[in-house]
């Protein structure tokens, strides 16, 4: 589908980060709603299962985005130092 050389250059740390965050996303998106009916207590006047569906999952998704951006920002200076980053030598 793409250039095989470009696919081989993917950093394993970035791929592991993406896999971990995707797993967290799947657990939140599919796990919370599946078990929400069993969570029968009240938080701030609202049933907890409703709160998790309406607010909790959204907050976790935002946390995933912030975490991804922070880790990628930390990894970016390290990637700039790698040889063969695609720069063309005139």
PyMOL Python script that loads the backbone (N, CA, C, O; Angstrom):
from pymol import cmd

cmd.read_pdbstr("""\
ATOM      1  N   UNK A   1       0.818  -1.181   0.000  1.00  0.00           N
ATOM      2  CA  UNK A   1       0.000   0.000   0.000  1.00  0.00           C
ATOM      3  C   UNK A   1       0.863   1.247   0.000  1.00  0.00           C
ATOM      4  O   UNK A   1       0.537   2.218  -0.682  1.00  0.00           O
ATOM      5  N   UNK A   2       1.936   1.243   0.734  1.00  0.00           N
ATOM      6  CA  UNK A   2       2.835   2.381   0.775  1.00  0.00           C
ATOM      7  C   UNK A   2       4.242   1.937   0.428  1.00  0.00           C
ATOM      8  O   UNK A   2       4.474   0.784   0.065  1.00  0.00           O
ATOM      9  N   UNK A   3       5.163   2.852   0.541  1.00  0.00           N
ATOM     10  CA  UNK A   3       6.561   2.563   0.279  1.00  0.00           C
ATOM     11  C   UNK A   3       7.107   1.662   1.385  1.00  0.00           C
ATOM     12  O   UNK A   3       7.048   2.043   2.555  1.00  0.00           O
ATOM     13  N   UNK A   4       7.641   0.471   1.056  1.00  0.00           N
ATOM     14  CA  UNK A   4       8.143  -0.441   2.097  1.00  0.00           C
ATOM     15  C   UNK A   4       9.273   0.161   2.922  1.00  0.00           C
ATOM     16  O   UNK A   4       9.385  -0.134   4.111  1.00  0.00           O
ATOM     17  N   UNK A   5      10.102   0.990   2.325  1.00  0.00           N
ATOM     18  CA  UNK A   5      11.192   1.608   3.077  1.00  0.00           C
ATOM     19  C   UNK A   5      10.662   2.564   4.134  1.00  0.00           C
ATOM     20  O   UNK A   5      11.204   2.637   5.237  1.00  0.00           O
ATOM     21  N   UNK A   6       9.610   3.294   3.802  1.00  0.00           N
ATOM     22  CA  UNK A   6       9.020   4.229   4.756  1.00  0.00           C
ATOM     23  C   UNK A   6       8.370   3.453   5.898  1.00  0.00           C
ATOM     24  O   UNK A   6       8.478   3.859   7.055  1.00  0.00           O
ATOM     25  N   UNK A   7       7.701   2.348   5.594  1.00  0.00           N
ATOM     26  CA  UNK A   7       7.055   1.548   6.632  1.00  0.00           C
ATOM     27  C   UNK A   7       8.072   0.974   7.602  1.00  0.00           C
ATOM     28  O   UNK A   7       7.773   0.837   8.788  1.00  0.00           O
ATOM     29  N   UNK A   8       9.268   0.633   7.129  1.00  0.00           N
ATOM     30  CA  UNK A   8      10.294   0.075   7.994  1.00  0.00           C
ATOM     31  C   UNK A   8      10.876   1.127   8.937  1.00  0.00           C
ATOM     32  O   UNK A   8      11.479   0.765   9.948  1.00  0.00           O
ATOM     33  N   UNK A   9      10.714   2.405   8.642  1.00  0.00           N
ATOM     34  CA  UNK A   9      11.296   3.469   9.448  1.00  0.00           C
ATOM     35  C   UNK A   9      10.442   3.852  10.648  1.00  0.00           C
ATOM     36  O   UNK A   9      10.842   4.710  11.434  1.00  0.00           O
ATOM     37  N   UNK A  10       9.273   3.234  10.807  1.00  0.00           N
ATOM     38  CA  UNK A  10       8.433   3.564  11.951  1.00  0.00           C
ATOM     39  C   UNK A  10       9.145   3.178  13.238  1.00  0.00           C
ATOM     40  O   UNK A  10       9.651   2.064  13.374  1.00  0.00           O
ATOM     41  N   UNK A  11       9.177   4.098  14.163  1.00  0.00           N
ATOM     42  CA  UNK A  11       9.823   3.895  15.449  1.00  0.00           C
ATOM     43  C   UNK A  11       8.992   2.907  16.276  1.00  0.00           C
ATOM     44  O   UNK A  11       7.790   3.112  16.442  1.00  0.00           O
ATOM     45  N   UNK A  12       9.601   1.855  16.788  1.00  0.00           N
ATOM     46  CA  UNK A  12       8.843   0.889  17.602  1.00  0.00           C
ATOM     47  C   UNK A  12       8.237   1.512  18.856  1.00  0.00           C
ATOM     48  O   UNK A  12       7.208   1.045  19.344  1.00  0.00           O
ATOM     49  N   UNK A  13       8.872   2.574  19.384  1.00  0.00           N
ATOM     50  CA  UNK A  13       8.310   3.249  20.562  1.00  0.00           C
ATOM     51  C   UNK A  13       6.988   3.921  20.216  1.00  0.00           C
ATOM     52  O   UNK A  13       6.041   3.886  21.002  1.00  0.00           O
ATOM     53  N   UNK A  14       6.931   4.526  19.049  1.00  0.00           N
ATOM     54  CA  UNK A  14       5.701   5.197  18.628  1.00  0.00           C
ATOM     55  C   UNK A  14       4.621   4.159  18.347  1.00  0.00           C
ATOM     56  O   UNK A  14       3.462   4.360  18.711  1.00  0.00           O
ATOM     57  N   UNK A  15       4.981   3.067  17.712  1.00  0.00           N
ATOM     58  CA  UNK A  15       4.002   2.016  17.441  1.00  0.00           C
ATOM     59  C   UNK A  15       3.468   1.412  18.735  1.00  0.00           C
ATOM     60  O   UNK A  15       2.277   1.118  18.833  1.00  0.00           O
ATOM     61  N   UNK A  16       4.338   1.223  19.731  1.00  0.00           N
ATOM     62  CA  UNK A  16       3.902   0.695  21.029  1.00  0.00           C
ATOM     63  C   UNK A  16       2.980   1.688  21.732  1.00  0.00           C
ATOM     64  O   UNK A  16       1.989   1.294  22.348  1.00  0.00           O
ATOM     65  N   UNK A  17       3.308   2.974  21.637  1.00  0.00           N
ATOM     66  CA  UNK A  17       2.449   4.008  22.221  1.00  0.00           C
ATOM     67  C   UNK A  17       1.071   3.992  21.571  1.00  0.00           C
ATOM     68  O   UNK A  17       0.051   4.021  22.260  1.00  0.00           O
ATOM     69  N   UNK A  18       1.047   3.946  20.253  1.00  0.00           N
ATOM     70  CA  UNK A  18      -0.227   3.925  19.538  1.00  0.00           C
ATOM     71  C   UNK A  18      -1.040   2.684  19.896  1.00  0.00           C
ATOM     72  O   UNK A  18      -2.253   2.769  20.086  1.00  0.00           O
ATOM     73  N   UNK A  19      -0.376   1.533  19.987  1.00  0.00           N
ATOM     74  CA  UNK A  19      -1.080   0.291  20.336  1.00  0.00           C
ATOM     75  C   UNK A  19      -1.647   0.370  21.749  1.00  0.00           C
ATOM     76  O   UNK A  19      -2.785  -0.036  21.984  1.00  0.00           O
ATOM     77  N   UNK A  20      -0.873   0.882  22.679  1.00  0.00           N
ATOM     78  CA  UNK A  20      -1.345   0.998  24.057  1.00  0.00           C
ATOM     79  C   UNK A  20      -2.517   1.953  24.193  1.00  0.00           C
ATOM     80  O   UNK A  20      -3.489   1.656  24.887  1.00  0.00           O
ATOM     81  N   UNK A  21      -2.426   3.105  23.528  1.00  0.00           N
ATOM     82  CA  UNK A  21      -3.517   4.074  23.598  1.00  0.00           C
ATOM     83  C   UNK A  21      -4.758   3.573  22.868  1.00  0.00           C
ATOM     84  O   UNK A  21      -5.881   3.861  23.283  1.00  0.00           O
ATOM     85  N   UNK A  22      -4.563   2.828  21.788  1.00  0.00           N
ATOM     86  CA  UNK A  22      -5.704   2.243  21.085  1.00  0.00           C
ATOM     87  C   UNK A  22      -6.394   1.199  21.957  1.00  0.00           C
ATOM     88  O   UNK A  22      -7.621   1.096  21.953  1.00  0.00           O
ATOM     89  N   UNK A  23      -5.608   0.427  22.703  1.00  0.00           N
ATOM     90  CA  UNK A  23      -6.187  -0.548  23.623  1.00  0.00           C
ATOM     91  C   UNK A  23      -6.975   0.154  24.729  1.00  0.00           C
ATOM     92  O   UNK A  23      -8.076  -0.274  25.076  1.00  0.00           O
ATOM     93  N   UNK A  24      -6.416   1.225  25.280  1.00  0.00           N
ATOM     94  CA  UNK A  24      -7.121   2.003  26.299  1.00  0.00           C
ATOM     95  C   UNK A  24      -8.417   2.576  25.731  1.00  0.00           C
ATOM     96  O   UNK A  24      -9.455   2.532  26.392  1.00  0.00           O
ATOM     97  N   UNK A  25      -8.366   3.110  24.520  1.00  0.00           N
ATOM     98  CA  UNK A  25      -9.559   3.642  23.871  1.00  0.00           C
ATOM     99  C   UNK A  25     -10.633   2.555  23.729  1.00  0.00           C
ATOM    100  O   UNK A  25     -11.805   2.795  24.019  1.00  0.00           O
ATOM    101  N   UNK A  26     -10.226   1.361  23.282  1.00  0.00           N
ATOM    102  CA  UNK A  26     -11.182   0.274  23.095  1.00  0.00           C
ATOM    103  C   UNK A  26     -11.791  -0.161  24.428  1.00  0.00           C
ATOM    104  O   UNK A  26     -12.987  -0.443  24.503  1.00  0.00           O
ATOM    105  N   UNK A  27     -10.970  -0.217  25.476  1.00  0.00           N
ATOM    106  CA  UNK A  27     -11.503  -0.579  26.786  1.00  0.00           C
ATOM    107  C   UNK A  27     -12.524   0.444  27.276  1.00  0.00           C
ATOM    108  O   UNK A  27     -13.564   0.081  27.824  1.00  0.00           O
ATOM    109  N   UNK A  28     -12.224   1.707  27.077  1.00  0.00           N
ATOM    110  CA  UNK A  28     -13.144   2.757  27.521  1.00  0.00           C
ATOM    111  C   UNK A  28     -14.404   2.768  26.655  1.00  0.00           C
ATOM    112  O   UNK A  28     -15.516   2.874  27.173  1.00  0.00           O
ATOM    113  N   UNK A  29     -14.229   2.660  25.349  1.00  0.00           N
ATOM    114  CA  UNK A  29     -15.362   2.765  24.432  1.00  0.00           C
ATOM    115  C   UNK A  29     -16.300   1.565  24.519  1.00  0.00           C
ATOM    116  O   UNK A  29     -17.514   1.723  24.392  1.00  0.00           O
ATOM    117  N   UNK A  30     -15.757   0.372  24.732  1.00  0.00           N
ATOM    118  CA  UNK A  30     -16.581  -0.829  24.724  1.00  0.00           C
ATOM    119  C   UNK A  30     -16.720  -1.469  26.102  1.00  0.00           C
ATOM    120  O   UNK A  30     -17.735  -2.104  26.388  1.00  0.00           O
ATOM    121  N   UNK A  31     -15.720  -1.311  26.952  1.00  0.00           N
ATOM    122  CA  UNK A  31     -15.763  -1.938  28.270  1.00  0.00           C
ATOM    123  C   UNK A  31     -16.664  -1.218  29.248  1.00  0.00           C
ATOM    124  O   UNK A  31     -17.469  -1.856  29.926  1.00  0.00           O
ATOM    125  N   UNK A  32     -16.548   0.103  29.337  1.00  0.00           N
ATOM    126  CA  UNK A  32     -17.384   0.868  30.270  1.00  0.00           C
ATOM    127  C   UNK A  32     -18.870   0.681  29.993  1.00  0.00           C
ATOM    128  O   UNK A  32     -19.623   0.387  30.921  1.00  0.00           O
ATOM    129  N   UNK A  33     -19.322   0.840  28.745  1.00  0.00           N
ATOM    130  CA  UNK A  33     -20.760   0.665  28.506  1.00  0.00           C
ATOM    131  C   UNK A  33     -21.250  -0.759  28.809  1.00  0.00           C
ATOM    132  O   UNK A  33     -22.382  -0.946  29.255  1.00  0.00           O
ATOM    133  N   UNK A  34     -20.406  -1.745  28.567  1.00  0.00           N
ATOM    134  CA  UNK A  34     -20.817  -3.127  28.804  1.00  0.00           C
ATOM    135  C   UNK A  34     -21.068  -3.383  30.284  1.00  0.00           C
ATOM    136  O   UNK A  34     -22.029  -4.062  30.646  1.00  0.00           O
ATOM    137  N   UNK A  35     -20.202  -2.838  31.144  1.00  0.00           N
ATOM    138  CA  UNK A  35     -20.320  -3.079  32.577  1.00  0.00           C
ATOM    139  C   UNK A  35     -21.025  -1.944  33.318  1.00  0.00           C
ATOM    140  O   UNK A  35     -21.145  -2.003  34.542  1.00  0.00           O
ATOM    141  N   UNK A  36     -21.491  -0.921  32.616  1.00  0.00           N
ATOM    142  CA  UNK A  36     -22.070   0.250  33.271  1.00  0.00           C
ATOM    143  C   UNK A  36     -23.329  -0.085  34.055  1.00  0.00           C
ATOM    144  O   UNK A  36     -23.584   0.527  35.092  1.00  0.00           O
ATOM    145  N   UNK A  37     -24.118  -1.040  33.588  1.00  0.00           N
ATOM    146  CA  UNK A  37     -25.357  -1.381  34.295  1.00  0.00           C
ATOM    147  C   UNK A  37     -25.093  -1.928  35.690  1.00  0.00           C
ATOM    148  O   UNK A  37     -25.956  -1.836  36.564  1.00  0.00           O
ATOM    149  N   UNK A  38     -23.909  -2.498  35.910  1.00  0.00           N
ATOM    150  CA  UNK A  38     -23.574  -3.055  37.213  1.00  0.00           C
ATOM    151  C   UNK A  38     -23.123  -1.993  38.210  1.00  0.00           C
ATOM    152  O   UNK A  38     -23.010  -2.282  39.401  1.00  0.00           O
ATOM    153  N   UNK A  39     -22.867  -0.785  37.755  1.00  0.00           N
ATOM    154  CA  UNK A  39     -22.377   0.292  38.617  1.00  0.00           C
ATOM    155  C   UNK A  39     -23.576   1.075  39.157  1.00  0.00           C
ATOM    156  O   UNK A  39     -23.990   2.071  38.564  1.00  0.00           O
ATOM    157  N   UNK A  40     -24.119   0.631  40.258  1.00  0.00           N
ATOM    158  CA  UNK A  40     -25.353   1.198  40.790  1.00  0.00           C
ATOM    159  C   UNK A  40     -25.091   2.071  42.009  1.00  0.00           C
ATOM    160  O   UNK A  40     -25.430   1.687  43.129  1.00  0.00           O
ATOM    161  N   UNK A  41     -24.487   3.248  41.803  1.00  0.00           N
ATOM    162  CA  UNK A  41     -24.357   4.228  42.869  1.00  0.00           C
ATOM    163  C   UNK A  41     -24.409   5.623  42.264  1.00  0.00           C
ATOM    164  O   UNK A  41     -24.346   5.780  41.045  1.00  0.00           O
ATOM    165  N   UNK A  42     -24.524   6.635  43.121  1.00  0.00           N
ATOM    166  CA  UNK A  42     -24.781   7.997  42.670  1.00  0.00           C
ATOM    167  C   UNK A  42     -23.538   8.857  42.872  1.00  0.00           C
ATOM    168  O   UNK A  42     -22.881   8.783  43.911  1.00  0.00           O
ATOM    169  N   UNK A  43     -23.218   9.684  41.852  1.00  0.00           N
ATOM    170  CA  UNK A  43     -22.120  10.644  41.928  1.00  0.00           C
ATOM    171  C   UNK A  43     -22.694  12.010  41.588  1.00  0.00           C
ATOM    172  O   UNK A  43     -23.210  12.215  40.490  1.00  0.00           O
ATOM    173  N   UNK A  44     -22.606  12.938  42.520  1.00  0.00           N
ATOM    174  CA  UNK A  44     -23.085  14.312  42.323  1.00  0.00           C
ATOM    175  C   UNK A  44     -24.534  14.349  41.854  1.00  0.00           C
ATOM    176  O   UNK A  44     -24.893  15.173  41.012  1.00  0.00           O
ATOM    177  N   UNK A  45     -25.360  13.471  42.387  1.00  0.00           N
ATOM    178  CA  UNK A  45     -26.774  13.467  42.058  1.00  0.00           C
ATOM    179  C   UNK A  45     -27.153  12.719  40.795  1.00  0.00           C
ATOM    180  O   UNK A  45     -28.335  12.633  40.461  1.00  0.00           O
ATOM    181  N   UNK A  46     -26.177  12.178  40.091  1.00  0.00           N
ATOM    182  CA  UNK A  46     -26.447  11.434  38.862  1.00  0.00           C
ATOM    183  C   UNK A  46     -26.038   9.981  39.047  1.00  0.00           C
ATOM    184  O   UNK A  46     -25.063   9.702  39.744  1.00  0.00           O
ATOM    185  N   UNK A  47     -26.762   9.056  38.440  1.00  0.00           N
ATOM    186  CA  UNK A  47     -26.330   7.653  38.498  1.00  0.00           C
ATOM    187  C   UNK A  47     -24.942   7.509  37.864  1.00  0.00           C
ATOM    188  O   UNK A  47     -24.670   8.102  36.820  1.00  0.00           O
ATOM    189  N   UNK A  48     -24.082   6.737  38.485  1.00  0.00           N
ATOM    190  CA  UNK A  48     -22.700   6.610  38.027  1.00  0.00           C
ATOM    191  C   UNK A  48     -22.615   6.079  36.600  1.00  0.00           C
ATOM    192  O   UNK A  48     -21.766   6.534  35.833  1.00  0.00           O
ATOM    193  N   UNK A  49     -23.469   5.131  36.225  1.00  0.00           N
ATOM    194  CA  UNK A  49     -23.395   4.582  34.860  1.00  0.00           C
ATOM    195  C   UNK A  49     -23.698   5.658  33.825  1.00  0.00           C
ATOM    196  O   UNK A  49     -23.094   5.675  32.753  1.00  0.00           O
ATOM    197  N   UNK A  50     -24.637   6.563  34.140  1.00  0.00           N
ATOM    198  CA  UNK A  50     -24.928   7.670  33.232  1.00  0.00           C
ATOM    199  C   UNK A  50     -23.731   8.622  33.165  1.00  0.00           C
ATOM    200  O   UNK A  50     -23.367   9.092  32.087  1.00  0.00           O
ATOM    201  N   UNK A  51     -23.130   8.900  34.306  1.00  0.00           N
ATOM    202  CA  UNK A  51     -21.986   9.809  34.352  1.00  0.00           C
ATOM    203  C   UNK A  51     -20.823   9.253  33.525  1.00  0.00           C
ATOM    204  O   UNK A  51     -20.171  10.000  32.795  1.00  0.00           O
ATOM    205  N   UNK A  52     -20.562   7.951  33.636  1.00  0.00           N
ATOM    206  CA  UNK A  52     -19.463   7.350  32.874  1.00  0.00           C
ATOM    207  C   UNK A  52     -19.713   7.461  31.377  1.00  0.00           C
ATOM    208  O   UNK A  52     -18.788   7.729  30.610  1.00  0.00           O
ATOM    209  N   UNK A  53     -20.951   7.258  30.959  1.00  0.00           N
ATOM    210  CA  UNK A  53     -21.254   7.329  29.533  1.00  0.00           C
ATOM    211  C   UNK A  53     -21.219   8.770  29.026  1.00  0.00           C
ATOM    212  O   UNK A  53     -20.737   9.032  27.924  1.00  0.00           O
ATOM    213  N   UNK A  54     -21.731   9.705  29.833  1.00  0.00           N
ATOM    214  CA  UNK A  54     -21.855  11.080  29.371  1.00  0.00           C
ATOM    215  C   UNK A  54     -20.594  11.905  29.566  1.00  0.00           C
ATOM    216  O   UNK A  54     -20.289  12.766  28.740  1.00  0.00           O
ATOM    217  N   UNK A  55     -19.857  11.661  30.640  1.00  0.00           N
ATOM    218  CA  UNK A  55     -18.721  12.518  30.963  1.00  0.00           C
ATOM    219  C   UNK A  55     -17.401  11.756  31.082  1.00  0.00           C
ATOM    220  O   UNK A  55     -16.382  12.193  30.549  1.00  0.00           O
ATOM    221  N   UNK A  56     -17.418  10.648  31.762  1.00  0.00           N
ATOM    222  CA  UNK A  56     -16.180   9.938  32.065  1.00  0.00           C
ATOM    223  C   UNK A  56     -15.425   9.483  30.830  1.00  0.00           C
ATOM    224  O   UNK A  56     -14.209   9.653  30.746  1.00  0.00           O
ATOM    225  N   UNK A  57     -16.134   8.909  29.875  1.00  0.00           N
ATOM    226  CA  UNK A  57     -15.470   8.421  28.667  1.00  0.00           C
ATOM    227  C   UNK A  57     -14.872   9.579  27.871  1.00  0.00           C
ATOM    228  O   UNK A  57     -13.775   9.453  27.327  1.00  0.00           O
ATOM    229  N   UNK A  58     -15.580  10.698  27.797  1.00  0.00           N
ATOM    230  CA  UNK A  58     -15.070  11.862  27.067  1.00  0.00           C
ATOM    231  C   UNK A  58     -13.788  12.371  27.725  1.00  0.00           C
ATOM    232  O   UNK A  58     -12.831  12.721  27.034  1.00  0.00           O
ATOM    233  N   UNK A  59     -13.768  12.414  29.051  1.00  0.00           N
ATOM    234  CA  UNK A  59     -12.567  12.865  29.759  1.00  0.00           C
ATOM    235  C   UNK A  59     -11.396  11.916  29.516  1.00  0.00           C
ATOM    236  O   UNK A  59     -10.258  12.365  29.376  1.00  0.00           O
ATOM    237  N   UNK A  60     -11.659  10.627  29.465  1.00  0.00           N
ATOM    238  CA  UNK A  60     -10.589   9.666  29.183  1.00  0.00           C
ATOM    239  C   UNK A  60     -10.081   9.854  27.756  1.00  0.00           C
ATOM    240  O   UNK A  60      -8.875   9.782  27.523  1.00  0.00           O
ATOM    241  N   UNK A  61     -10.971  10.093  26.803  1.00  0.00           N
ATOM    242  CA  UNK A  61     -10.542  10.309  25.422  1.00  0.00           C
ATOM    243  C   UNK A  61      -9.680  11.561  25.310  1.00  0.00           C
ATOM    244  O   UNK A  61      -8.688  11.565  24.580  1.00  0.00           O
ATOM    245  N   UNK A  62     -10.044  12.616  26.020  1.00  0.00           N
ATOM    246  CA  UNK A  62      -9.220  13.826  26.027  1.00  0.00           C
ATOM    247  C   UNK A  62      -7.863  13.561  26.676  1.00  0.00           C
ATOM    248  O   UNK A  62      -6.846  14.076  26.213  1.00  0.00           O
ATOM    249  N   UNK A  63      -7.840  12.773  27.731  1.00  0.00           N
ATOM    250  CA  UNK A  63      -6.577  12.416  28.386  1.00  0.00           C
ATOM    251  C   UNK A  63      -5.686  11.609  27.445  1.00  0.00           C
ATOM    252  O   UNK A  63      -4.466  11.767  27.466  1.00  0.00           O
ATOM    253  N   UNK A  64      -6.280  10.750  26.625  1.00  0.00           N
ATOM    254  CA  UNK A  64      -5.510   9.982  25.643  1.00  0.00           C
ATOM    255  C   UNK A  64      -4.836  10.938  24.654  1.00  0.00           C
ATOM    256  O   UNK A  64      -3.665  10.757  24.322  1.00  0.00           O
ATOM    257  N   UNK A  65      -5.558  11.941  24.188  1.00  0.00           N
ATOM    258  CA  UNK A  65      -5.003  12.901  23.239  1.00  0.00           C
ATOM    259  C   UNK A  65      -3.860  13.688  23.868  1.00  0.00           C
ATOM    260  O   UNK A  65      -2.813  13.877  23.248  1.00  0.00           O
ATOM    261  N   UNK A  66      -4.063  14.144  25.093  1.00  0.00           N
ATOM    262  CA  UNK A  66      -3.030  14.926  25.784  1.00  0.00           C
ATOM    263  C   UNK A  66      -1.790  14.065  26.022  1.00  0.00           C
ATOM    264  O   UNK A  66      -0.666  14.523  25.818  1.00  0.00           O
ATOM    265  N   UNK A  67      -1.992  12.830  26.449  1.00  0.00           N
ATOM    266  CA  UNK A  67      -0.866  11.924  26.685  1.00  0.00           C
ATOM    267  C   UNK A  67      -0.098  11.657  25.398  1.00  0.00           C
ATOM    268  O   UNK A  67       1.133  11.677  25.399  1.00  0.00           O
ATOM    269  N   UNK A  68      -0.806  11.410  24.305  1.00  0.00           N
ATOM    270  CA  UNK A  68      -0.150  11.163  23.027  1.00  0.00           C
ATOM    271  C   UNK A  68       0.683  12.377  22.593  1.00  0.00           C
ATOM    272  O   UNK A  68       1.826  12.233  22.161  1.00  0.00           O
ATOM    273  N   UNK A  69       0.095  13.570  22.716  1.00  0.00           N
ATOM    274  CA  UNK A  69       0.812  14.784  22.312  1.00  0.00           C
ATOM    275  C   UNK A  69       2.053  15.000  23.172  1.00  0.00           C
ATOM    276  O   UNK A  69       3.103  15.379  22.655  1.00  0.00           O
ATOM    277  N   UNK A  70       1.944  14.762  24.481  1.00  0.00           N
ATOM    278  CA  UNK A  70       3.086  14.964  25.376  1.00  0.00           C
ATOM    279  C   UNK A  70       4.208  13.978  25.074  1.00  0.00           C
ATOM    280  O   UNK A  70       5.378  14.361  25.035  1.00  0.00           O
ATOM    281  N   UNK A  71       3.865  12.728  24.862  1.00  0.00           N
ATOM    282  CA  UNK A  71       4.900  11.722  24.585  1.00  0.00           C
ATOM    283  C   UNK A  71       5.532  11.972  23.216  1.00  0.00           C
ATOM    284  O   UNK A  71       6.747  11.838  23.072  1.00  0.00           O
ATOM    285  N   UNK A  72       4.743  12.329  22.220  1.00  0.00           N
ATOM    286  CA  UNK A  72       5.305  12.585  20.896  1.00  0.00           C
ATOM    287  C   UNK A  72       6.195  13.830  20.913  1.00  0.00           C
ATOM    288  O   UNK A  72       7.198  13.881  20.202  1.00  0.00           O
ATOM    289  N   UNK A  73       5.839  14.822  21.710  1.00  0.00           N
ATOM    290  CA  UNK A  73       6.682  16.012  21.824  1.00  0.00           C
ATOM    291  C   UNK A  73       8.023  15.647  22.448  1.00  0.00           C
ATOM    292  O   UNK A  73       9.061  16.182  22.059  1.00  0.00           O
ATOM    293  N   UNK A  74       7.998  14.734  23.417  1.00  0.00           N
ATOM    294  CA  UNK A  74       9.237  14.291  24.052  1.00  0.00           C
ATOM    295  C   UNK A  74      10.084  13.450  23.100  1.00  0.00           C
ATOM    296  O   UNK A  74      11.312  13.509  23.149  1.00  0.00           O
ATOM    297  N   UNK A  75       9.441  12.671  22.236  1.00  0.00           N
ATOM    298  CA  UNK A  75      10.170  11.820  21.300  1.00  0.00           C
ATOM    299  C   UNK A  75      10.663  12.577  20.071  1.00  0.00           C
ATOM    300  O   UNK A  75      11.614  12.128  19.429  1.00  0.00           O
ATOM    301  N   UNK A  76      10.059  13.695  19.724  1.00  0.00           N
ATOM    302  CA  UNK A  76      10.409  14.430  18.509  1.00  0.00           C
ATOM    303  C   UNK A  76      11.868  14.881  18.486  1.00  0.00           C
ATOM    304  O   UNK A  76      12.515  14.692  17.456  1.00  0.00           O
ATOM    305  N   UNK A  77      12.434  15.464  19.549  1.00  0.00           N
ATOM    306  CA  UNK A  77      13.852  15.848  19.483  1.00  0.00           C
ATOM    307  C   UNK A  77      14.773  14.645  19.298  1.00  0.00           C
ATOM    308  O   UNK A  77      15.820  14.764  18.662  1.00  0.00           O
ATOM    309  N   UNK A  78      14.406  13.513  19.833  1.00  0.00           N
ATOM    310  CA  UNK A  78      15.216  12.306  19.658  1.00  0.00           C
ATOM    311  C   UNK A  78      15.173  11.847  18.204  1.00  0.00           C
ATOM    312  O   UNK A  78      16.187  11.392  17.673  1.00  0.00           O
ATOM    313  N   UNK A  79      14.034  11.956  17.564  1.00  0.00           N
ATOM    314  CA  UNK A  79      13.904  11.548  16.169  1.00  0.00           C
ATOM    315  C   UNK A  79      14.691  12.465  15.243  1.00  0.00           C
ATOM    316  O   UNK A  79      15.189  12.009  14.213  1.00  0.00           O
ATOM    317  N   UNK A  80      14.815  13.731  15.579  1.00  0.00           N
ATOM    318  CA  UNK A  80      15.545  14.672  14.737  1.00  0.00           C
ATOM    319  C   UNK A  80      17.034  14.345  14.694  1.00  0.00           C
ATOM    320  O   UNK A  80      17.725  14.723  13.748  1.00  0.00           O
ATOM    321  N   UNK A  81      17.528  13.647  15.709  1.00  0.00           N
ATOM    322  CA  UNK A  81      18.943  13.314  15.770  1.00  0.00           C
ATOM    323  C   UNK A  81      19.286  12.017  15.043  1.00  0.00           C
ATOM    324  O   UNK A  81      20.463  11.696  14.879  1.00  0.00           O
ATOM    325  N   UNK A  82      18.277  11.271  14.606  1.00  0.00           N
ATOM    326  CA  UNK A  82      18.527  10.002  13.945  1.00  0.00           C
ATOM    327  C   UNK A  82      19.097  10.233  12.549  1.00  0.00           C
ATOM    328  O   UNK A  82      18.634  11.123  11.836  1.00  0.00           O
ATOM    329  N   UNK A  83      20.104   9.436  12.144  1.00  0.00           N
ATOM    330  CA  UNK A  83      20.633   9.573  10.783  1.00  0.00           C
ATOM    331  C   UNK A  83      19.635   9.018   9.763  1.00  0.00           C
ATOM    332  O   UNK A  83      18.848   8.122  10.068  1.00  0.00           O
ATOM    333  N   UNK A  84      19.686   9.562   8.565  1.00  0.00           N
ATOM    334  CA  UNK A  84      18.832   9.076   7.489  1.00  0.00           C
ATOM    335  C   UNK A  84      17.380   9.449   7.690  1.00  0.00           C
ATOM    336  O   UNK A  84      16.493   8.629   7.453  1.00  0.00           O
ATOM    337  N   UNK A  85      17.125  10.652   8.114  1.00  0.00           N
ATOM    338  CA  UNK A  85      15.755  11.075   8.390  1.00  0.00           C
ATOM    339  C   UNK A  85      15.024  11.555   7.134  1.00  0.00           C
ATOM    340  O   UNK A  85      13.941  12.133   7.229  1.00  0.00           O
ATOM    341  N   UNK A  86      15.599  11.323   5.988  1.00  0.00           N
ATOM    342  CA  UNK A  86      14.951  11.696   4.748  1.00  0.00           C
ATOM    343  C   UNK A  86      15.447  12.998   4.163  1.00  0.00           C
ATOM    344  O   UNK A  86      14.975  13.416   3.106  1.00  0.00           O
ATOM    345  N   UNK A  87      16.384  13.647   4.821  1.00  0.00           N
ATOM    346  CA  UNK A  87      16.915  14.905   4.300  1.00  0.00           C
ATOM    347  C   UNK A  87      17.751  14.617   3.051  1.00  0.00           C
ATOM    348  O   UNK A  87      18.500  13.641   2.997  1.00  0.00           O
ATOM    349  N   UNK A  88      17.607  15.473   2.070  1.00  0.00           N
ATOM    350  CA  UNK A  88      18.343  15.292   0.816  1.00  0.00           C
ATOM    351  C   UNK A  88      19.635  16.094   0.900  1.00  0.00           C
ATOM    352  O   UNK A  88      19.620  17.297   1.163  1.00  0.00           O
ATOM    353  N   UNK A  89      20.765  15.400   0.670  1.00  0.00           N
ATOM    354  CA  UNK A  89      22.059  16.073   0.663  1.00  0.00           C
ATOM    355  C   UNK A  89      22.317  16.564  -0.759  1.00  0.00           C
ATOM    356  O   UNK A  89      22.587  15.772  -1.662  1.00  0.00           O
ATOM    357  N   UNK A  90      22.228  17.907  -0.948  1.00  0.00           N
ATOM    358  CA  UNK A  90      22.339  18.588  -2.215  1.00  0.00           C
ATOM    359  C   UNK A  90      23.384  18.118  -3.071  1.00  0.00           C
ATOM    360  O   UNK A  90      23.558  18.637  -4.174  1.00  0.00           O
TER     361      UNK A  90
END
""", "prot")
cmd.dss("prot")
cmd.show_as("cartoon", "prot")
cmd.util.cbc("prot")
cmd.orient("prot")
